[in-house]
Amino acid sequence: MASQKMIVKDVIKKADILLEVVDARFPNETRNSEIERELKRLKKPFIIVLNKCDLVPKQKVEKARTRLARIAPSVFVSSKERFGTTMLRHKILEVADIQGRDIKVGCIGYPNTGKSSVINGVAGRGKASTSAISGHTKGLQIVNAGSRIVFLDTPGVFPFDEHDEYIQGLLGVKDSTHLKDPIGVAMKIIEKLVDENKEILESAYKVNITDENSYDILEMIGEKCNFLKKKGLVDETRAAVRIINDWQKGALLAEEL
């Protein structure tokens, strides 16, 4: 079986234009700057697609789109809600600038960012096979989306580096039982939420956050959840697992503004 890097290179080579699908909840973490530099070197047009925008307050996703538009044309969509897919279709036709034949569109990104779901959103439900299991798309599928757009639906998945366990935890690629350092991942989730909207943590776990560091907050949450070991010490691992599970199940999301 070809390596993930080789498959991504093959998608880039065959496509006229690429969609880099990122998760709108954490666009910076799910971008791949190395691939973006390679696309620019090859002069391959690409669009950054912020998927799952239904899970993010509108103000936040607009701010992210404006920032990413300095790098490449950017569109936010919700493949679940069928929002933004018409705009993405128009953007593909505008950016590709291919005349006289169909436009071959490749989708690339990290696992669980929703590449196949984005294809279905543009082409119509059921055209590309989808699954919640990362790596579901096994081989090349040609998906005719109409209006001269043809998707190359392949497992164009960015490989993770060894130090990317945080991203795997955020994306739900690995659940809490498969993470080597659940405490470290939970602390990263806490840091992200405190930075963006600490009220989410305060409401979810009935804690009051002032200037504590992420480890202190983890301990506070563990104490509130009564995750205690002998002698009253907080069981940090149980607290971390609870936070990771809540994050991956969508229980730590901001309400729409």
Summary of the structure (lengths in Angstrom):
residues: 257
radius of gyration: 19.8
end to end distance: 45.7
largest distance: 74.8
contacts: 804
relative contact order: 0.12
helix: 47%
strand: 15%
